[in-house]
Amino acid sequence: MRKLAAGNWKMNGSAAALAEVKALIAAHPATSCDMLLCPPATLVARMAEVATGSALSVGGQDCHAQGSGAHTGDISAQMLVDAGASHVILGHSERRADHLETDALVQAKTIAAQAAGLTAIVCVGETEAQRDAGKTLAVIGGQLDGSLPPDMNRPDALVIAYEPVWAIGTGRTPTLDEVAEVHAHIRAAVINRYGAAAQGMRLLYGGSVKASNAAAIFALPNVDGALVGGASLKAADFAPIVAALTQA
């Protein structure tokens, strides 16, 4: 299994930011892990052009469950593929909170993404209140049950990212033991759902990952990479995280 260092640029970046992409490619002309950036939709095609022939893949941050139609402002999985994307992030906590996305909608989007040939990165995670109430594993189990497609298709076509909501962009992270517990729970859940082949499904950790803590996180069992937010915007911040993953 090749591990995955994925960067989510969220609602950040303009054409000038493509200089950071060129710097990242220069820092990692070849890697033993997969390297991915997911910019805003306005930059997907331009970033994919810059990344052509390099070790960097490009993804989207969301897609619609339908292939086309009267959905103003939305983008379909097929459109992302046409723009040069190979991956798409789905069910991110910010989408679930800001756009009231349900598990059922995330599942429909995941099915659409895989049908279009994209690798779906499905996000799950608990709020601080849910963790304090001791509901972390139950919440994540419910999200997995409702958000994942009935069939796995291929282990490499479905990625799960655990992102504790309270750790995103805050500088706080769960303890290593807490991360390991959740990832073990997710691994058991996907094996129970899909069978032994799910042992090869990549599980990412997301939530204030940075160069200073990446190596310790990547050393944990069932952590196959990271979904990185703010630290992916600058090559100087993201390149060391990629390096840590190649050494894990």
LINDAZI-V936198 format. One line per field, one symbol per residue. phi: phi as a letter, one per 40 degrees, with the letter a starting at -180 (. if undefined). psi: psi as a letter, one per 20 degrees, with the letter a starting at -180 (. if undefined). A space follows every 10 residues. Layout:
phi=???
psi=???
This chain:
phi=.ccbbbbbcf cbhbdccccc cccccccbca bcbcbbbbcd dcbdcccccc cdgbccbbbc baaccccahc bdgcbccccc ccchcbbacb gddcccccbf ccdccccccc ccccccgccc bccbibcccc cccgbdcccc dcccdccccc bcgbdccbbb bcbddcbcgc gcbccdcccc ccccccdccc cccbgccccc ccbbbbifca dcbccccccc cgbbiabbcd cccbdcccdc cccccccc
psi=pprpoppoib mqqahhiihh ghhghhhmhq qjrqpppnrq hiigghhhgh ipjaiprqrr irrqiqhram mpirprghhg ghijqirppq kqhhghghjk prghgggghg ggghhijqpp oppqqqrhhh ghjkjghggh ghggghhqqh qheqhiipqp ponohiioji iqqrrhhggh gghhggghgh ghgiahhihj pppqppnlpr hhigghgiiq qjokaqopdh iihphhhhgh ggghhhi.
